[in-house]
């Protein structure tokens, strides 16, 4: 069980820390261009690592396609679109609701039973994230896009449980899911301009950051996350999403010299308390 928590925390740590790399890359590529490049490279990494083909029954193939749609295409694309329409603070708070949607979907589908501490922890975590993000202001379009992104991640987290329970090779399943995610991103070529500045890759800062994001954020992190899900379940794995703003802030403090005030530290304390409370699962359902 402890391995599951370590894998979940590791994946969230890398995803959060790599926001700094993404911030650098968005100075050279559009959000859509970056998605195609990073997941395309991520798929290639996994293909080189495990050059095998996985035969699946149609039902499982459709489940993986849906997971790719929700966890790769919807989550990432709508997250980037939301960042262009609303504040980073709003996006941070709304994305932090993803574990709640995972819990609700799990409860509805009877994958896991509800427990009161999960909901109490959610309230504390959202309060903490709000303080870390310096409040919330209504921006209808961007906020709805962020909410769709959070729903996409919640749905992915539940879909992947059924797939992983079949005992398939984790790397091959993750690679197939990324493939479908890229396929579902293809209609974006009709809506967004795709003319990446490939000359920028001659700059080591750009090429190294892109390789890091592709290898970790678009490959290794999904493998760690999926493994954690098999060990501790979708609900407990997703609780670690609450730590994303905390990790991002501290990485920014170290690498970018950013600082947080007293309310930020109160937000950190509330979020950590909420995570601890959510992880404390009672035996009886609420």
C-alpha atoms as a printed R data frame, in Angstrom:
    type eleno elety resid chain resno       x      y       z
1   ATOM     1    CA   UNK     A     1   0.000  0.000   0.000
2   ATOM     2    CA   UNK     A     2   2.804  2.428   0.847
3   ATOM     3    CA   UNK     A     3   4.133  2.010  -2.693
4   ATOM     4    CA   UNK     A     4   0.842  3.309  -4.064
5   ATOM     5    CA   UNK     A     5   1.138  6.516  -2.035
6   ATOM     6    CA   UNK     A     6   4.767  6.942  -3.103
7   ATOM     7    CA   UNK     A     7   3.855  6.497  -6.783
8   ATOM     8    CA   UNK     A     8   0.934  8.937  -6.512
9   ATOM     9    CA   UNK     A     9   3.026 11.545  -4.714
10  ATOM    10    CA   UNK     A    10   5.901 11.115  -7.194
11  ATOM    11    CA   UNK     A    11   3.662 11.627 -10.229
12  ATOM    12    CA   UNK     A    12   2.014 14.705  -8.721
13  ATOM    13    CA   UNK     A    13   5.429 16.079  -7.728
14  ATOM    14    CA   UNK     A    14   6.787 15.771 -11.281
15  ATOM    15    CA   UNK     A    15   3.606 17.157 -12.875
16  ATOM    16    CA   UNK     A    16   3.651 20.136 -10.512
17  ATOM    17    CA   UNK     A    17   7.368 20.833 -10.771
18  ATOM    18    CA   UNK     A    18   7.224 20.644 -14.563
19  ATOM    19    CA   UNK     A    19   4.819 23.600 -14.711
20  ATOM    20    CA   UNK     A    20   8.002 25.697 -14.674
21  ATOM    21    CA   UNK     A    21   9.212 23.878 -17.824
22  ATOM    22    CA   UNK     A    22   5.806 24.316 -19.466
23  ATOM    23    CA   UNK     A    23   5.869 28.040 -18.649
24  ATOM    24    CA   UNK     A    24   9.198 28.339 -20.473
25  ATOM    25    CA   UNK     A    25   7.996 26.336 -23.491
26  ATOM    26    CA   UNK     A    26   4.797 28.372 -23.864
27  ATOM    27    CA   UNK     A    27   7.053 31.297 -24.707
28  ATOM    28    CA   UNK     A    28   7.987 29.449 -27.912
29  ATOM    29    CA   UNK     A    29   4.939 27.307 -28.757
30  ATOM    30    CA   UNK     A    30   1.182 27.731 -28.564
31  ATOM    31    CA   UNK     A    31  -0.685 25.526 -26.042
32  ATOM    32    CA   UNK     A    32  -1.986 23.268 -28.831
33  ATOM    33    CA   UNK     A    33   1.424 22.988 -30.486
34  ATOM    34    CA   UNK     A    34   3.001 22.074 -27.159
35  ATOM    35    CA   UNK     A    35   0.385 19.374 -26.478
36  ATOM    36    CA   UNK     A    36   0.975 17.692 -29.830
37  ATOM    37    CA   UNK     A    37   4.754 17.867 -29.490
38  ATOM    38    CA   UNK     A    38   4.970 16.658 -25.891
39  ATOM    39    CA   UNK     A    39   2.517 13.769 -26.217
40  ATOM    40    CA   UNK     A    40   3.928 12.781 -29.597
41  ATOM    41    CA   UNK     A    41   7.392 12.555 -28.053
42  ATOM    42    CA   UNK     A    42   5.988 10.862 -24.949
43  ATOM    43    CA   UNK     A    43   4.417  8.177 -27.138
44  ATOM    44    CA   UNK     A    44   7.735  7.688 -28.963
45  ATOM    45    CA   UNK     A    45   9.594  7.273 -25.651
46  ATOM    46    CA   UNK     A    46   7.211  4.521 -24.551
47  ATOM    47    CA   UNK     A    47   7.328  2.880 -27.977
48  ATOM    48    CA   UNK     A    48  11.122  2.719 -27.868
49  ATOM    49    CA   UNK     A    49  11.037  1.414 -24.305
50  ATOM    50    CA   UNK     A    50   8.443 -1.301 -24.974
51  ATOM    51    CA   UNK     A    51   8.162 -1.957 -28.759
52  ATOM    52    CA   UNK     A    52   5.386 -4.508 -28.450
53  ATOM    53    CA   UNK     A    53   1.798 -4.590 -29.670
54  ATOM    54    CA   UNK     A    54  -1.016 -5.295 -27.238
55  ATOM    55    CA   UNK     A    55  -4.067 -7.214 -28.493
56  ATOM    56    CA   UNK     A    56  -7.229 -6.214 -26.650
57  ATOM    57    CA   UNK     A    57 -10.902 -7.200 -26.787
58  ATOM    58    CA   UNK     A    58 -13.125 -4.495 -28.266
59  ATOM    59    CA   UNK     A    59 -14.674 -3.545 -24.922
60  ATOM    60    CA   UNK     A    60 -11.295 -2.795 -23.345
61  ATOM    61    CA   UNK     A    61 -10.124 -1.010 -26.496
62  ATOM    62    CA   UNK     A    62 -13.111  1.326 -26.214
63  ATOM    63    CA   UNK     A    63 -12.415  1.908 -22.512
64  ATOM    64    CA   UNK     A    64  -8.813  2.885 -23.256
65  ATOM    65    CA   UNK     A    65 -10.004  5.167 -26.066
66  ATOM    66    CA   UNK     A    66 -12.387  6.880 -23.631
67  ATOM    67    CA   UNK     A    67  -9.571  7.194 -21.070
68  ATOM    68    CA   UNK     A    68  -7.381  8.807 -23.719
69  ATOM    69    CA   UNK     A    69 -10.186 11.184 -24.646
70  ATOM    70    CA   UNK     A    70 -10.809 12.240 -21.043
71  ATOM    71    CA   UNK     A    71  -7.323 12.137 -19.519
72  ATOM    72    CA   UNK     A    72  -5.248 13.376 -22.457
73  ATOM    73    CA   UNK     A    73  -7.421 15.349 -24.872
74  ATOM    74    CA   UNK     A    74 -10.154 16.879 -22.705
75  ATOM    75    CA   UNK     A    75  -8.137 17.470 -19.537
76  ATOM    76    CA   UNK     A    76  -5.065 19.002 -21.174
77  ATOM    77    CA   UNK     A    77  -6.719 20.908 -24.016
78  ATOM    78    CA   UNK     A    78  -9.428 22.505 -21.882
79  ATOM    79    CA   UNK     A    79  -6.872 23.265 -19.174
80  ATOM    80    CA   UNK     A    80  -4.748 25.212 -21.662
81  ATOM    81    CA   UNK     A    81  -7.789 26.957 -23.110
82  ATOM    82    CA   UNK     A    82  -8.938 27.912 -19.612
83  ATOM    83    CA   UNK     A    83  -5.533 29.430 -18.854
84  ATOM    84    CA   UNK     A    84  -6.028 31.778 -21.806
85  ATOM    85    CA   UNK     A    85  -9.524 32.857 -20.685
86  ATOM    86    CA   UNK     A    86  -9.334 33.162 -16.908
87  ATOM    87    CA   UNK     A    87  -6.825 33.667 -14.121
88  ATOM    88    CA   UNK     A    88  -4.332 31.068 -12.984
89  ATOM    89    CA   UNK     A    89  -5.896 31.339  -9.515
90  ATOM    90    CA   UNK     A    90  -9.310 30.341 -10.835
91  ATOM    91    CA   UNK     A    91  -7.859 27.438 -12.786
92  ATOM    92    CA   UNK     A    92  -5.931 26.189  -9.735
93  ATOM    93    CA   UNK     A    93  -9.043 26.182  -7.570
94  ATOM    94    CA   UNK     A    94 -11.339 24.588 -10.150
95  ATOM    95    CA   UNK     A    95  -8.830 21.894 -11.176
96  ATOM    96    CA   UNK     A    96  -8.500 21.045  -7.480
97  ATOM    97    CA   UNK     A    97 -12.129 19.826  -7.623
98  ATOM    98    CA   UNK     A    98 -11.052 16.878  -9.822
99  ATOM    99    CA   UNK     A    99 -10.742 14.502  -6.821
100 ATOM   100    CA   UNK     A   100 -14.339 15.316  -5.876
101 ATOM   101    CA   UNK     A   101 -15.551 14.308  -9.329
102 ATOM   102    CA   UNK     A   102 -13.461 11.131  -9.124
103 ATOM   103    CA   UNK     A   103 -15.144 10.322  -5.822
104 ATOM   104    CA   UNK     A   104 -18.630 11.059  -7.146
105 ATOM   105    CA   UNK     A   105 -18.105  8.952 -10.294
106 ATOM   106    CA   UNK     A   106 -16.655  6.120  -8.198
107 ATOM   107    CA   UNK     A   107 -19.594  6.233  -5.823
108 ATOM   108    CA   UNK     A   108 -22.164  6.303  -8.646
109 ATOM   109    CA   UNK     A   109 -20.524  3.358 -10.422
110 ATOM   110    CA   UNK     A   110 -20.052  1.579  -7.074
111 ATOM   111    CA   UNK     A   111 -16.313  1.199  -7.645
112 ATOM   112    CA   UNK     A   112 -15.549  2.547  -4.159
113 ATOM   113    CA   UNK     A   113 -17.805  3.366  -1.205
114 ATOM   114    CA   UNK     A   114 -18.221  6.978   0.002
115 ATOM   115    CA   UNK     A   115 -16.843  8.062   3.344
116 ATOM   116    CA   UNK     A   116 -17.441 11.318   5.212
117 ATOM   117    CA   UNK     A   117 -13.753 12.215   5.686
118 ATOM   118    CA   UNK     A   118 -13.289 12.430   1.929
119 ATOM   119    CA   UNK     A   119 -15.851 15.247   1.693
120 ATOM   120    CA   UNK     A   120 -14.621 17.034   4.829
121 ATOM   121    CA   UNK     A   121 -11.061 16.877   3.508
122 ATOM   122    CA   UNK     A   122 -12.237 18.266   0.168
123 ATOM   123    CA   UNK     A   123 -13.683 21.368   1.867
124 ATOM   124    CA   UNK     A   124 -10.426 22.010   3.743
125 ATOM   125    CA   UNK     A   125  -8.313 21.458   0.631
126 ATOM   126    CA   UNK     A   126 -10.384 23.815  -1.527
127 ATOM   127    CA   UNK     A   127 -10.162 26.479   1.207
128 ATOM   128    CA   UNK     A   128  -6.392 25.992   1.320
129 ATOM   129    CA   UNK     A   129  -6.019 26.119  -2.472
130 ATOM   130    CA   UNK     A   130  -8.150 29.293  -2.560
131 ATOM   131    CA   UNK     A   131  -5.789 30.973  -0.094
132 ATOM   132    CA   UNK     A   132  -2.762 29.762  -2.050
133 ATOM   133    CA   UNK     A   133  -4.291 31.044  -5.276
134 ATOM   134    CA   UNK     A   134  -5.194 34.403  -3.708
135 ATOM   135    CA   UNK     A   135  -8.920 34.136  -4.088
136 ATOM   136    CA   UNK     A   136 -11.477 33.509  -6.811
137 ATOM   137    CA   UNK     A   137 -13.171 35.890  -9.255
138 ATOM   138    CA   UNK     A   138 -15.924 34.841 -11.664
139 ATOM   139    CA   UNK     A   139 -14.948 34.489 -15.327
140 ATOM   140    CA   UNK     A   140 -17.741 32.422 -16.951
141 ATOM   141    CA   UNK     A   141 -16.023 31.183 -20.124
142 ATOM   142    CA   UNK     A   142 -12.648 30.357 -18.633
143 ATOM   143    CA   UNK     A   143 -14.120 28.885 -15.459
144 ATOM   144    CA   UNK     A   144 -16.420 26.568 -17.411
145 ATOM   145    CA   UNK     A   145 -13.466 25.420 -19.532
146 ATOM   146    CA   UNK     A   146 -11.508 24.674 -16.345
147 ATOM   147    CA   UNK     A   147 -14.494 22.787 -14.921
148 ATOM   148    CA   UNK     A   148 -14.692 20.642 -18.081
149 ATOM   149    CA   UNK     A   149 -10.982 19.905 -17.651
150 ATOM   150    CA   UNK     A   150 -11.539 18.806 -14.031
151 ATOM   151    CA   UNK     A   151 -14.477 16.632 -15.108
152 ATOM   152    CA   UNK     A   152 -12.277 15.052 -17.771
153 ATOM   153    CA   UNK     A   153  -9.647 14.093 -15.208
154 ATOM   154    CA   UNK     A   154 -12.269 12.760 -12.807
155 ATOM   155    CA   UNK     A   155 -13.735 10.567 -15.552
156 ATOM   156    CA   UNK     A   156 -10.277  9.361 -16.623
157 ATOM   157    CA   UNK     A   157  -9.415  8.335 -13.072
158 ATOM   158    CA   UNK     A   158 -12.482  6.112 -12.894
159 ATOM   159    CA   UNK     A   159 -12.164  4.691 -16.414
160 ATOM   160    CA   UNK     A   160  -8.562  3.632 -15.866
161 ATOM   161    CA   UNK     A   161  -9.537  1.565 -12.797
162 ATOM   162    CA   UNK     A   162 -11.573 -0.899 -14.859
163 ATOM   163    CA   UNK     A   163  -8.820 -1.182 -17.475
164 ATOM   164    CA   UNK     A   164  -5.969 -1.728 -15.032
165 ATOM   165    CA   UNK     A   165  -7.980 -4.343 -13.156
166 ATOM   166    CA   UNK     A   166  -7.621 -6.563 -16.216
167 ATOM   167    CA   UNK     A   167  -3.905 -7.005 -15.483
168 ATOM   168    CA   UNK     A   168  -2.518 -5.689 -18.765
169 ATOM   169    CA   UNK     A   169   1.063 -4.457 -19.152
170 ATOM   170    CA   UNK     A   170   1.066 -0.968 -17.605
171 ATOM   171    CA   UNK     A   171   3.460  0.595 -20.134
172 ATOM   172    CA   UNK     A   172   1.546 -0.760 -23.128
173 ATOM   173    CA   UNK     A   173  -1.786  0.388 -21.695
174 ATOM   174    CA   UNK     A   174  -0.412  3.875 -21.013
175 ATOM   175    CA   UNK     A   175   1.081  4.083 -24.503
176 ATOM   176    CA   UNK     A   176  -2.197  3.012 -26.114
177 ATOM   177    CA   UNK     A   177  -4.085  5.593 -24.047
178 ATOM   178    CA   UNK     A   178  -1.683  8.365 -25.133
179 ATOM   179    CA   UNK     A   179  -2.147  7.251 -28.743
180 ATOM   180    CA   UNK     A   180  -5.912  7.686 -28.488
181 ATOM   181    CA   UNK     A   181  -5.409 11.013 -26.728
182 ATOM   182    CA   UNK     A   182  -3.393 12.256 -29.692
183 ATOM   183    CA   UNK     A   183  -6.045 10.942 -32.106
184 ATOM   184    CA   UNK     A   184  -8.751 12.893 -30.272
185 ATOM   185    CA   UNK     A   185  -6.567 16.011 -30.381
186 ATOM   186    CA   UNK     A   186  -6.346 15.857 -34.196
187 ATOM   187    CA   UNK     A   187  -9.602 17.817 -34.787
188 ATOM   188    CA   UNK     A   188  -7.789 20.688 -33.090
189 ATOM   189    CA   UNK     A   189  -5.832 21.177 -36.325
190 ATOM   190    CA   UNK     A   190  -9.089 22.532 -37.800
191 ATOM   191    CA   UNK     A   191  -9.538 25.017 -34.961
192 ATOM   192    CA   UNK     A   192  -6.025 26.054 -33.957
193 ATOM   193    CA   UNK     A   193  -3.001 27.156 -35.903
194 ATOM   194    CA   UNK     A   194  -0.220 24.570 -35.931
195 ATOM   195    CA   UNK     A   195   3.054 26.008 -37.146
196 ATOM   196    CA   UNK     A   196   5.536 25.268 -34.356
197 ATOM   197    CA   UNK     A   197   8.773 27.183 -34.367
198 ATOM   198    CA   UNK     A   198  11.002 24.135 -34.793
199 ATOM   199    CA   UNK     A   199  14.025 26.392 -35.153
200 ATOM   200    CA   UNK     A   200  13.624 27.137 -31.439
201 ATOM   201    CA   UNK     A   201  14.641 23.531 -30.725
202 ATOM   202    CA   UNK     A   202  18.211 24.500 -31.594
203 ATOM   203    CA   UNK     A   203  18.213 26.367 -28.287
204 ATOM   204    CA   UNK     A   204  19.280 23.811 -25.623
205 ATOM   205    CA   UNK     A   205  16.959 25.441 -23.073
206 ATOM   206    CA   UNK     A   206  13.954 24.746 -25.308
207 ATOM   207    CA   UNK     A   207  14.903 21.259 -26.487
208 ATOM   208    CA   UNK     A   208  15.899 20.029 -23.017
209 ATOM   209    CA   UNK     A   209  12.708 21.357 -21.415
210 ATOM   210    CA   UNK     A   210  10.605 19.760 -24.162
211 ATOM   211    CA   UNK     A   211  12.320 16.388 -23.718
212 ATOM   212    CA   UNK     A   212  11.859 16.585 -19.938
213 ATOM   213    CA   UNK     A   213   8.156 17.440 -20.261
214 ATOM   214    CA   UNK     A   214   7.625 14.694 -22.851
215 ATOM   215    CA   UNK     A   215   9.450 12.027 -20.858
216 ATOM   216    CA   UNK     A   216   8.051 12.834 -17.422
217 ATOM   217    CA   UNK     A   217   4.705 14.638 -17.864
218 ATOM   218    CA   UNK     A   218   3.587 12.693 -20.948
219 ATOM   219    CA   UNK     A   219   5.052  9.301 -20.159
220 ATOM   220    CA   UNK     A   220   6.530  8.344 -16.806
221 ATOM   221    CA   UNK     A   221   4.014 10.284 -14.695
222 ATOM   222    CA   UNK     A   222   1.056  8.498 -16.277
223 ATOM   223    CA   UNK     A   223   2.709  5.133 -15.620
224 ATOM   224    CA   UNK     A   224   3.329  6.038 -11.960
225 ATOM   225    CA   UNK     A   225  -0.213  7.415 -11.607
226 ATOM   226    CA   UNK     A   226  -1.815  4.351 -13.146
227 ATOM   227    CA   UNK     A   227   0.273  2.060 -10.948
228 ATOM   228    CA   UNK     A   228  -0.775  4.020  -7.862
229 ATOM   229    CA   UNK     A   229  -4.408  3.641  -8.922
230 ATOM   230    CA   UNK     A   230  -4.065 -0.138  -9.044
231 ATOM   231    CA   UNK     A   231  -2.576 -0.182  -5.540
232 ATOM   232    CA   UNK     A   232  -4.668  2.317  -3.536
233 ATOM   233    CA   UNK     A   233  -7.678  3.067  -5.746
234 ATOM   234    CA   UNK     A   234  -8.779  6.078  -7.767
235 ATOM   235    CA   UNK     A   235 -10.097  8.126  -4.835
236 ATOM   236    CA   UNK     A   236  -7.020  7.993  -2.623
237 ATOM   237    CA   UNK     A   237  -4.694  8.498  -5.602
238 ATOM   238    CA   UNK     A   238  -6.571 11.627  -6.662
239 ATOM   239    CA   UNK     A   239  -6.351 13.128  -3.186
240 ATOM   240    CA   UNK     A   240  -2.723 13.942  -4.010
241 ATOM   241    CA   UNK     A   241  -3.956 16.344  -6.717
242 ATOM   242    CA   UNK     A   242  -4.623 18.787  -3.865
243 ATOM   243    CA   UNK     A   243  -0.852 19.043  -3.347
244 ATOM   244    CA   UNK     A   244  -0.271 20.396  -6.875
245 ATOM   245    CA   UNK     A   245  -0.414 24.128  -6.013
246 ATOM   246    CA   UNK     A   246   1.787 23.620  -2.945
247 ATOM   247    CA   UNK     A   247   4.501 21.819  -4.916
248 ATOM   248    CA   UNK     A   248   4.278 24.341  -7.776
249 ATOM   249    CA   UNK     A   249   4.659 27.272  -5.383
250 ATOM   250    CA   UNK     A   250   7.679 25.825  -3.601
251 ATOM   251    CA   UNK     A   251   9.378 24.890  -6.882
252 ATOM   252    CA   UNK     A   252   8.732 28.436  -8.128
253 ATOM   253    CA   UNK     A   253  10.222 29.784  -4.897
254 ATOM   254    CA   UNK     A   254  13.395 27.752  -5.443
255 ATOM   255    CA   UNK     A   255  13.822 28.207  -9.198
256 ATOM   256    CA   UNK     A   256  12.102 31.532  -9.889
257 ATOM   257    CA   UNK     A   257  12.592 33.328  -6.587
258 ATOM   258    CA   UNK     A   258   8.855 33.770  -5.982
259 ATOM   259    CA   UNK     A   259   7.543 34.304  -2.441
260 ATOM   260    CA   UNK     A   260   4.268 33.669  -0.599
261 ATOM   261    CA   UNK     A   261   2.832 35.587   2.335
262 ATOM   262    CA   UNK     A   262   1.243 34.575   5.620
263 ATOM   263    CA   UNK     A   263  -2.092 33.624   4.024
264 ATOM   264    CA   UNK     A   264  -0.215 31.395   1.607
265 ATOM   265    CA   UNK     A   265   1.315 29.456   4.493
266 ATOM   266    CA   UNK     A   266  -2.142 29.172   6.081
267 ATOM   267    CA   UNK     A   267  -3.361 27.774   2.752
268 ATOM   268    CA   UNK     A   268  -0.543 25.214   2.747
269 ATOM   269    CA   UNK     A   269  -1.492 24.127   6.282
270 ATOM   270    CA   UNK     A   270  -5.204 23.806   5.415
271 ATOM   271    CA   UNK     A   271  -4.460 21.835   2.246
272 ATOM   272    CA   UNK     A   272  -2.130 19.425   4.028
273 ATOM   273    CA   UNK     A   273  -4.689 18.977   6.810
274 ATOM   274    CA   UNK     A   274  -7.371 18.290   4.212
275 ATOM   275    CA   UNK     A   275  -5.194 15.692   2.484
276 ATOM   276    CA   UNK     A   276  -4.495 13.947   5.793
277 ATOM   277    CA   UNK     A   277  -8.193 13.964   6.686
278 ATOM   278    CA   UNK     A   278  -9.212 12.635   3.257
279 ATOM   279    CA   UNK     A   279  -6.689  9.818   3.505
280 ATOM   280    CA   UNK     A   280  -8.107  8.745   6.865
281 ATOM   281    CA   UNK     A   281 -10.774  6.406   5.564
282 ATOM   282    CA   UNK     A   282 -13.361  5.117   8.009
283 ATOM   283    CA   UNK     A   283 -14.479  1.521   7.661
284 ATOM   284    CA   UNK     A   284 -18.148  2.332   7.420
285 ATOM   285    CA   UNK     A   285 -19.659  4.262   4.505
286 ATOM   286    CA   UNK     A   286 -21.209  7.623   5.171
